[in-house]
Amino acid sequence: MSTQLAFRQHGGYALIAIFLILLGSPSLKAGESASVHSLDEDAYFDMDLHALMNVDVTSVAGVAQPWFDTPAAMYLITSEEIRRTGHRHLAEVLRLVPGVNVQRQGSHQWAISARGFTSRFSNKLQVLMDGRVIYDPIFSGVMWDAHDLIMEDVDRIEVVRGPGATLWGSNAVNGVINITSKRAEQTQGLYLTGGIGTLHRGFGSARYGGKLGESVHYRIWGKYANYDEFPSMSGAKRSDDWDMATGGVRVDFEADPQNTLTLIVNFHDSDRMGESVPTPIPGHFTTATVELDGRASGANITGRLEHQTGEGSWTLQTYFDHTEREVYGVDIDRNTVDVDFRHNFNLNDRNSIVWGAGWQYTEDQTEDGLFISFRPKNKSNNLLTAFIQNTYAIFPDELALTGGTKLEHNGYTGFEIQPSGRLNWTPSQDTTIWGSISRTVRTPSRSDSHIRLIGAYVDTGLAGGGPASGIFAPVILNGDDSLNASEMMAYEAGLRQHIGQHLSV
């Protein structure tokens, strides 16, 4: 329950309902850019259902192609849909996606997964925000409370339900969530919003967009939210109240029609991430609930250069991310450096190729918690990647075959190969039929390989079948640094059909 006040200096919004029930499928648009500029929000007002089904997306093929033709089970959340829901956090917006399970397990804990059982650390879902991977390599999954944007500034969220490893690499087993914010030129002027409520005790956002000359646009934004503890069905005190301040700057420099440079800086900070943690204490299988005030802070900077050519485009992106987190009493500091290059071009009239290579370096430092620690305390990892994918138009605009593979080398399981093949048939503009075969893997995380967990304390006398001795020994669970990657072979098929002017299945 809350009250919200919003002021917009610029911009009108289309009032349109988009009914999307989808499964997913491609005929690749050869030579189109890997970067898709979004439509102005007013443009959706004049689009019929058929046009809405053909909005370009990039998360499946790596280049722009109509959503209706993508060869995967994919859902697109537009900026207009996000605005109309009234949701104030990215995690909540994902409730719109069929096949994605969103559970709010506490005031600042979300469990989100596609096509599978869900936990706070759902470890088979790859998530990106403006090209930056936010999948956590310590516990796996995503710490959703630390990642947020002003909802008005989100351009689109593309969700692939199913393997996406050929383009996005390991851990894209059950799906991929690709969150993209608007270009700075789309968020000009002043925007303010704020409100108060019960669970959502207080919140506010501010953003200002301007330009420096005709070719440079920027926006500066900040957001704050203060949450009460989550209600318990039993009436017990949860002590998981929290607050979070987020903000950032985005600058888009369009040097000429062929070259665009983007700079994105984000930060988040909270010194109060309340947790009630059942903790083993000395005593025969004795636990006590300990109330902890965790913390979360970090900053990242992303630079991206995009170059358009007559036959394709290339993108060079790099980012640095620093994260500090205290969870379950464990202090974790992590630095990540990532460099990624992608290129798409037409080999000839029938073959469109996308290829790329990347390098990521991650290092972390940990301090022991009450019952969780890591051995070794500090760890670094190098990840080298390369991929290539070709779309062959067997019959142009009707039947296409997409094949490719991702090659990776990581510090946990060594070399991994993740190929996929996708076939799509579009017998008419109202019908798409597709199928795919993919191999994808989930690589171990730090917690899988190096965690040291005190599961309980036991009385040595009682444990041996004798009388109580009063001497308590910890039961310790250790990670396994010899784990192999979890692998999956996936077989998928889907159908999309326009039925009249107002229904698509």
Secondary structure by P-SEA (a helix, b strand, c coil): cbbbbbbbccccccbbbbbbbcccccccccccccbbbbccccccccccaaaaaaccccccccccccccccccbbbbbcaaaaaaaccccccccccccccbbbbcccccbbbbbcccccccccccbbbbcccccccccccccccccccccccccccbbbbbccccccccccccccbbbbbbbccccccccbbbbccccccccccbbbbbbbbcccccccccbbbbbbbccccccccccccccccccccbbbbbbcccccbbbbbbbbbbbbccccccccccccccbbbbbbbbbccccccbbbbbbbbbccccbbbbbbbbbbbbbbcccbbbbbbbbbbbbbbbbbccccbbbbbbcbbbbbbbbbbbcccbbbccccbbbbbbbcbbbbbbccccccbbbbbcccccccccccbbbbbbbbbbbcccccbbbbcccbbbbbbbcccccbbbbbccccccccccccccccbbbbbbbbbbcccccbbbbbbbcbbbbbccccccc
